[in-house]
Amino acid sequence: MAEADGETLAPRRRLQIVRRLARHRSFRIGFTIVVILTLAAVLAPLLSGIDPTAGRARLRFRPPQEAYWFGTDNFGRDVFTRCLYGARLSLTIGLGVALLSGVIGAAAGIVSAQFRRIDAVMMRLMDGLMAFPAIILAIGLAAAMGPNVGSLIVALSVAYIPRTARIVRASALVVRELEFVDAARVSGAGNWRIIWRHLLPNCMGPLLVQLTFVFAYAILAEAALSFLGIGPPPPAPSWGNIIAEGRDQAIDSWWIMFFPGLAISLATLGMNLLGDGLRDVLDPRLKVET
Amino acid sequence: MSGAIVSAQGLVKEFAAGNQVLRAVDGVTFDIAAGETLGLVGESGSGKSTTGRLLVGLVPVTSGAVRLFGETVTGPGGAARLARVRHRMQFVFQDPQGSLNPRMRVRDAIAEPLDIKGGVSRAERGERVAELLDRVGLPQASADRYPHEFSGGQRQRIGIARALALRPEFIVCDEPVSALDVSMQAQIVNLLLDLQERFGLGYLFIAHDLAVVRSMSRNIAVMYAGTIVEMASREALYAAPQHPYTQALLDVVPRPDPDRIRRPALAGEVPSMMNRPAGCPFAARCPRVQSLCRSETPLLRGIAPQHQAACHFV
């Protein structure tokens, strides 16, 4: 009975948030960009019949033209097709880093806020990690773990965990002082119930916003690491390694670097706009008119 | 009192404030019998809220003892004994906005004490929520809604329904109506009285509003600067207040009596709770202060049957 009711009587607050998001201009733009890029990644084989990794010696260094919208590279591979397939890898890395650093960062932050004895140790650990610039830390870790997508995701996640942990901890510290947490305690609620039912749901807003930014940073960082030669290994394309491979022909064949670069800018812009919109709508203190 | 279900003995609570010690509650002792209400009145900062929280274990005591339903829940092994009796008491909070999780449906907020205690089937849970909503006068459709969709008074009803979920015998009401407007206050007070009559509930009713406390309580304790300065039955306290602080408090309650003699209103403020000097805490503001008051702390003593006051000169 409860389940049926729960489905039919939609939570009004959630509906209201969706409605406000739909009215928020930069959220709409960001959302559209992200949806288009995601569709491009998912539908890559339908949008282009060309094999993204097969080289064709006769077709090297073709500038953008009707058959090859983004031109071809030094192996005669179609840059448009590679950008489509590259979206798969780049977006996977972005999503993977956002999820992994989100889960671990949120866990670390909530535990710090709730178990005050762990807090000092946990936060010094996070400070230690934060003392390294994220990209340097990721380079070190990725180099140590070897060049593959999994280690890249892990390395970037480690680099972004401290910021996420701090944000979640800060909001959990505010929430745990609210009276409903005391109310739960009087009823005998244990720490885990308080974390799951009370703290975490009330920290989701700032966490979600932070993760959209992490998503964007991760895509950028993937490009930077590829450029340094420790990104996802070729020949499988990612936006980062397409740029890295086009580096030697940057002057004569600008299109090899330009289009994946554009894709990265677009993805980052889209995620940032989306995150801004979420923040405006989820944080009632910022009454932004749009 | 032998019939006491709740008893506080010499409760002391100190908070660290920087490198100083703030004594918020200083030796509070009282008993509450089954089905009775003790009203606890005082200015903000007098330690009345902290006393309520000490009673249910939300704040650990510095010294003194709390006995609930015959179990001493403070001191060594107290936590385990508290866990055993916890379901027999509840707490209603002052701020009906903050005491409900904004992300929890009313159904889940009300049923949370049941969920924690466990052993309740889905069907029983639903029935119990329906019954509780009915009891506090909320429509059944409320169950699937979120707290922000309700007014302050309705949210306080949700808080009360939640407090009743485990059929407690004793409820601490921490200023349950002071955040509500006057017409709503009367409704909530009546609801609490009605529930008391029906279920034989005992209350510790904390408030700063003497009129509200008067309508709720059988016995009343007046707190000042962490201590109880006077404790008596409602009738005795309002008819013949003994402690100068109680007299001053009752004097500021407006009464339609043009002929009464008004004592001058109290000047000054509650003394600092840190490094309090020896003597009566009320000495600095007392109209009848003598030199003895500044050197010796008066203890709460019986001055008539069922009437105690802490003053050298009553």
Interface residues (C-beta under 8 A of the other chain):
Chain A: M1 A2 D5 G6 L9 P11 R12 R13 L178 E179 F180 D182 A183 A184 R185 V186 S187 G188 A189 R193 R197 H198 P201 N202
Chain B: R53 V56 G57 L58 A83 R86 H87 Q90 F91 F93 Q94 D95 G98 S99 L100 N101 P102 R103 M104 R105 R107 A109 E112 P113 I116 K117 R122 A123 G126 A143 D144 R145 Y146 H148 E149 G159 R162 L166
